[in-house]
Amino acid sequence: MRKTALLWIGIILVIAGRAAGAADHPWQVGSTDGNSVLYVGFLAQGQAEGIWTPNGKANSKDLFLRRFRLMAGGRVNSKLSFFVETDSPNLGKGTSTGSKGEDRIFIQDAFFTYRFRQEFQVDAGMMLLALSHNYGQSAASLLAVDYGPYTFLASEPTGSRYGRDYGVQARGYLFRNHLEYRAGVFQGSRAPTGSSASGASNPFRTTGRVAWYPFEADTGFFYTGTFLGTKKVLSVGASFDHQMEYNSRSLDFFYDQPLGHGDGITLQADYTFLDGKTAFPQLPKEHVWFAEAGYYNRFTRLGPFLQLSNRLYTNPLLADTRKYLGGIAFWGSGHRLNLKLGVGRSLGSPSGDSWQVVLQGQAYIF
């Protein structure tokens, strides 16, 4: 990786890291009675990336912002809370035309949560769905450099934005937080333009999820990708996603185990079956496997990680694709400030097999 790449990411980390390291908690403003509070923060991920193919036809080199998000959230009163964030993904990354992506900024999440009690809460707005553990994770707490490459396959067909959709869901934690449930109704895909139906005639999209926690529970709206040795969490979950003839079914396993001296291990495995049928023919019947593992050493704050992803079609005429990624992270200040180096191998891609080297620096406060 070029020295300029290291310098570019280092500058981002130093500037943002000083701001993040200056506070142990999110920046906040509260009402005089303490009932209302507003939190503000950001997520910045600077990235240097190189991709090489044996034939040299798909080579690329980029220095860009993988994510830059402005965040706000808090509570209106003891029952009603909210969260909103913007995003500018792949800001400055080269496009197929040779230009740079720098004209996109949009609302990524915007939802309210009314908490009747721990066992019954209602989320409403535009939100990230939890169609598997990896699907529902926060981008700020990922174990590896990014999500699985096939995690959000259903986003485009269902009219979602990076796994987000508009709707309402019930969510709660039963039996002393050992059982989580989520059940939602969302917009999904509306009738295609030019069809004989009206512009919004499709039936709504329905989703559901249950997760069992025999030890500690992950009760945040967004799941955590790794607890870095601070919490013992075992989650066994199952999810579904349905609209018209389209169906998706997922099973997932997540385990985070603290070890001696503050070390920890993180393991995750997700399986998803998708079948778009006539509703979404761009989603042929397929099996998606995702697995990742990592180790955290508290003394050095280093952690190797490994991520494996397979997209396997039931139609023998379609070529399966696979991606393997391994690397190491320096958790300088946990999820608040870290640096990750990964080397990936993609197999079966229509553009040819390829190698990827990626260096990502993250600064986060919220």
C-alpha positions in Angstrom: 0.0 0.0 0.0 1.4 3.4 -0.9 2.7 5.8 1.6 0.2 8.3 0.5 -2.6 5.9 1.4 -1.2 5.5 4.9 -0.8 9.3 5.3 -4.3 10.1 4.0 -6.0 7.7 6.4 -3.7 8.7 9.2 -4.7 12.3 8.8 -8.4 11.4 9.1 -7.7 9.3 12.2 -5.7 11.9 13.9 -8.2 14.7 13.4 -11.3 12.7 14.1 -9.6 10.7 16.8 -8.7 13.8 18.8 -12.3 14.8 18.8 -13.6 11.4 19.6 -10.9 10.7 22.3 -11.7 14.0 24.0 -15.0 12.6 25.3 -15.9 9.3 26.9 -19.6 9.7 26.0 -21.5 11.1 23.0 -21.9 14.8 22.7 -25.2 15.7 24.2 -27.6 18.5 25.1 -30.4 17.9 27.7 -33.4 19.7 29.0 -33.3 21.3 32.4 -35.6 18.7 33.8 -33.5 15.8 32.4 -36.5 14.2 30.6 -35.3 15.0 27.1 -31.8 14.6 25.7 -30.2 15.0 22.3 -27.0 13.1 21.3 -25.0 14.0 18.2 -22.0 12.2 16.6 -20.4 10.9 13.5 -18.9 7.8 11.8 -16.0 8.3 9.4 -14.3 5.4 7.6 -11.4 6.4 5.3 -10.3 3.6 3.0 -7.5 2.8 0.6 -8.3 -0.1 -1.7 -6.7 -2.0 -4.6 -8.2 -4.7 -6.7 -6.3 -6.9 -9.2 -7.4 -9.5 -11.7 -5.1 -12.0 -13.5 -6.0 -10.5 -16.9 -5.6 -6.9 -15.7 -9.0 -5.9 -17.1 -10.6 -5.0 -13.7 -7.7 -3.5 -11.9 -8.5 -0.5 -9.7 -6.9 1.7 -7.0 -8.9 4.1 -4.8 -8.5 6.5 -1.9 -12.0 7.4 -0.6 -14.4 7.6 2.3 -16.2 4.3 2.6 -18.7 5.9 5.0 -19.2 9.3 6.4 -22.3 9.6 8.6 -23.7 12.4 10.7 -25.8 11.1 13.6 -28.4 12.4 16.0 -30.6 10.6 18.5 -32.0 10.7 21.9 -35.2 10.7 23.8 -38.2 13.0 23.9 -39.4 11.6 27.2 -39.0 8.4 29.2 -41.0 6.4 26.6 -40.2 8.0 23.2 -36.8 7.9 21.6 -35.5 8.6 18.1 -32.5 8.1 15.8 -31.5 9.7 12.5 -28.3 9.6 10.4 -27.1 10.7 7.0 -24.7 8.8 4.8 -22.3 9.5 1.9 -21.1 6.0 1.0 -18.0 5.5 -1.2 -17.4 9.3 -1.2 -14.7 10.0 -3.7 -14.4 6.4 -5.0 -13.8 6.0 -8.8 -16.7 5.0 -11.0 -16.8 3.0 -14.2 -16.8 6.3 -16.2 -13.6 7.6 -14.5 -15.4 10.2 -12.4 -15.5 10.2 -8.6 -18.6 9.6 -6.4 -19.1 12.8 -4.6 -22.7 13.9 -5.1 -24.6 11.6 -2.8 -25.8 12.5 0.7 -29.1 11.2 2.0 -31.0 10.1 5.1 -29.9 6.6 6.0 -32.0 5.9 9.0 -34.9 7.9 10.5 -37.1 6.2 13.1 -38.9 6.6 16.4 -39.2 4.0 19.1 -42.0 4.0 21.7 -41.1 1.8 24.6 -44.2 0.6 26.4 -42.0 -1.7 28.4 -38.9 -3.9 27.7 -41.2 -6.7 26.5 -43.0 -4.5 23.9 -41.6 -1.6 21.9 -42.7 -0.2 18.6 -40.2 1.2 15.9 -41.6 3.3 13.1 -39.9 5.1 10.2 -37.0 4.1 7.9 -34.9 1.5 9.6 -32.4 -1.3 9.1 -34.1 -4.6 9.1 -32.7 -7.6 11.0 -33.0 -10.4 8.4 -29.9 -12.1 9.9 -27.4 -11.1 12.6 -25.0 -9.7 10.1 -27.8 -7.9 8.3 -28.8 -6.1 11.5 -25.4 -5.1 12.7 -24.1 -1.5 13.1 -21.5 -0.5 10.6 -19.6 1.1 13.4 -19.0 -2.1 15.3 -18.1 -4.6 12.5 -15.5 -7.3 13.3 -14.0 -7.3 9.8 -13.6 -4.5 7.3 -17.2 -4.6 6.1 -20.4 -6.6 6.0 -20.6 -9.9 4.1 -20.5 -9.2 0.3 -23.9 -11.0 -0.1 -25.6 -9.8 3.0 -27.9 -7.2 1.3 -28.8 -9.1 -1.9 -32.5 -8.4 -1.3 -32.1 -4.6 -0.9 -32.4 -3.5 -4.6 -35.2 -5.9 -5.6 -37.3 -4.9 -2.5 -36.6 -1.2 -3.1 -34.6 -0.9 0.1 -31.6 1.4 0.7 -28.7 -0.5 2.0 -31.0 -2.9 4.0 -33.3 -0.1 5.1 -37.1 0.1 4.4 -40.0 2.2 5.5 -42.5 0.7 7.9 -43.3 -0.3 11.5 -42.2 -3.2 13.7 -42.9 -4.5 17.1 -39.8 -5.5 19.1 -39.3 -6.9 22.6 -37.3 -9.0 25.0 -39.0 -11.7 27.0 -38.0 -14.0 29.9 -35.5 -11.7 31.4 -34.1 -10.7 28.0 -33.4 -14.3 27.0 -35.7 -14.2 24.0 -35.9 -11.4 21.4 -38.6 -11.0 18.8 -39.1 -8.6 15.9 -42.2 -8.5 13.6 -42.7 -5.8 11.0 -44.7 -4.6 8.0 -42.8 -2.6 5.4 -43.2 -0.9 2.0 -41.1 -3.3 0.1 -41.2 -3.1 -3.7 -44.1 -1.1 -5.2 -45.7 -1.8 -8.5 -43.2 -1.3 -11.4 -43.5 1.8 -13.5 -45.5 1.2 -16.7 -47.5 -1.7 -15.4 -51.2 -1.9 -15.6 -51.4 -1.6 -11.8 -51.3 1.6 -9.9 -47.9 2.9 -8.6 -48.3 1.4 -5.2 -50.4 -1.7 -5.6 -48.1 -4.4 -4.3 -48.9 -6.1 -1.0 -46.7 -5.0 1.9 -43.5 -6.7 2.8 -43.5 -8.7 6.1 -40.6 -9.6 8.2 -40.0 -11.5 11.4 -37.2 -12.6 13.7 -36.6 -14.4 17.0 -33.3 -14.8 18.8 -32.4 -16.7 21.9 -29.8 -15.5 24.4 -28.8 -18.0 27.1 -26.3 -15.5 28.7 -26.3 -11.8 28.2 -28.5 -10.2 25.5 -27.8 -7.7 22.8 -30.8 -5.4 23.4 -29.8 -2.5 21.2 -31.7 -1.7 18.0 -28.5 -2.4 16.0 -26.6 -5.6 16.8 -22.9 -5.4 17.8 -20.3 -7.1 15.5 -17.8 -7.7 18.3 -17.7 -6.8 22.0 -13.9 -7.0 22.2 -13.8 -9.2 25.2 -16.2 -7.1 27.4 -19.4 -9.2 27.2 -20.4 -12.8 27.0 -23.2 -13.1 24.3 -24.5 -16.2 22.6 -27.3 -15.6 20.1 -29.1 -18.2 18.0 -31.6 -16.6 15.7 -34.0 -17.2 12.8 -35.6 -14.6 10.4 -37.9 -14.4 7.4 -38.7 -11.9 4.8 -41.7 -12.1 2.4 -43.4 -10.1 -0.3 -45.7 -11.6 -2.9 -43.9 -14.7 -4.2 -40.5 -13.7 -2.8 -39.3 -15.5 0.3 -36.1 -15.3 2.4 -35.3 -17.6 5.3 -32.3 -17.2 7.6 -30.6 -18.9 10.5 -27.7 -17.4 12.4 -25.3 -18.0 15.2 -23.3 -15.4 17.1 -20.9 -16.0 20.0 -18.7 -13.5 21.8 -16.6 -14.9 24.7 -14.3 -12.9 27.1 -11.1 -14.7 27.9 -8.4 -14.1 30.5 -6.6 -10.7 30.8 -9.3 -8.9 28.8 -8.9 -10.9 25.6 -11.9 -12.2 23.6 -13.1 -14.3 20.7 -15.9 -13.6 18.3 -17.6 -16.2 16.1 -20.5 -15.7 13.7 -22.3 -17.9 11.1 -25.3 -16.9 9.0 -27.2 -19.0 6.4 -29.8 -17.4 4.1 -32.1 -19.0 1.5 -33.5 -16.7 -1.1 -36.1 -17.3 -3.8 -37.4 -14.3 -5.7 -39.6 -16.3 -8.0 -41.7 -14.2 -10.4 -41.7 -11.2 -7.9 -38.0 -10.6 -8.1 -36.5 -12.7 -10.9 -33.1 -11.0 -10.3 -33.0 -13.1 -7.1 -32.8 -16.7 -8.4 -33.1 -19.6 -5.9 -29.9 -19.6 -4.0 -28.1 -20.4 -0.7 -25.9 -17.7 1.0 -23.4 -18.7 3.6 -21.5 -16.3 5.7 -19.0 -16.9 8.5 -16.4 -14.8 10.4 -14.1 -15.2 13.3 -11.8 -13.0 15.2 -9.6 -12.8 18.3 -8.9 -9.7 20.4 -5.7 -9.2 22.4 -6.2 -6.5 25.1 -2.5 -6.0 25.7 -1.5 -5.2 22.1 -5.1 -4.2 21.1 -4.5 -6.3 17.9 -7.0 -8.7 16.5 -6.8 -11.0 13.5 -10.0 -11.8 11.7 -11.3 -14.1 8.9 -14.4 -13.8 6.8 -15.9 -16.3 4.4 -18.9 -15.8 2.1 -20.5 -18.1 -0.5 -23.3 -17.5 -3.0 -24.5 -20.9 -4.3 -27.3 -21.2 -6.9 -29.6 -24.1 -7.3 -29.5 -23.7 -11.0 -26.4 -25.4 -12.4 -26.3 -23.0 -15.3 -25.4 -20.1 -12.9 -21.9 -19.8 -11.7 -21.4 -19.8 -7.9 -19.4 -17.0 -6.4 -17.2 -17.0 -3.3 -15.2 -14.4 -1.4 -12.6 -14.9 1.4 -11.1 -12.1 3.5 -8.4 -12.2 6.2 -6.7 -9.5 8.0 -5.8 -7.8 11.2 -7.2 -4.9 13.2 -5.6 -2.5 15.6 -8.4 -1.5 18.1 -6.6 1.6 19.3 -9.7 2.8 21.1 -12.2 0.0 20.4 -14.9 0.9 18.0 -14.2 4.6 18.6 -10.8 4.5 16.8 -9.4 1.6 14.9 -7.4 0.6 11.8 -8.0 -2.6 9.8 -5.9 -4.2 7.0 -7.5 -7.0 4.9 -6.6 -9.1 2.0 -9.4 -10.7 0.0 -9.9 -13.3 -2.8 -13.0 -13.4 -5.0 -13.7 -16.4 -7.1 -16.4 -17.0 -9.7 -17.1 -13.3 -10.4 -18.3 -12.6 -14.0 -15.5 -10.1 -14.3 -13.0 -12.8 -13.3 -11.2 -13.9 -10.2 -9.5 -11.1 -8.3 -7.4 -10.1 -5.3 -8.3 -7.2 -3.0 -6.2 -5.3 -0.5 -8.0 -2.8 1.7 -6.8 -0.5 4.5 -9.5 1.2 6.5 -9.3 3.7 9.4 -12.4 4.4 11.5 -13.3 7.2 13.9 -16.7 7.0 15.6 -18.5 8.8 18.4 -22.1 8.4 19.4 
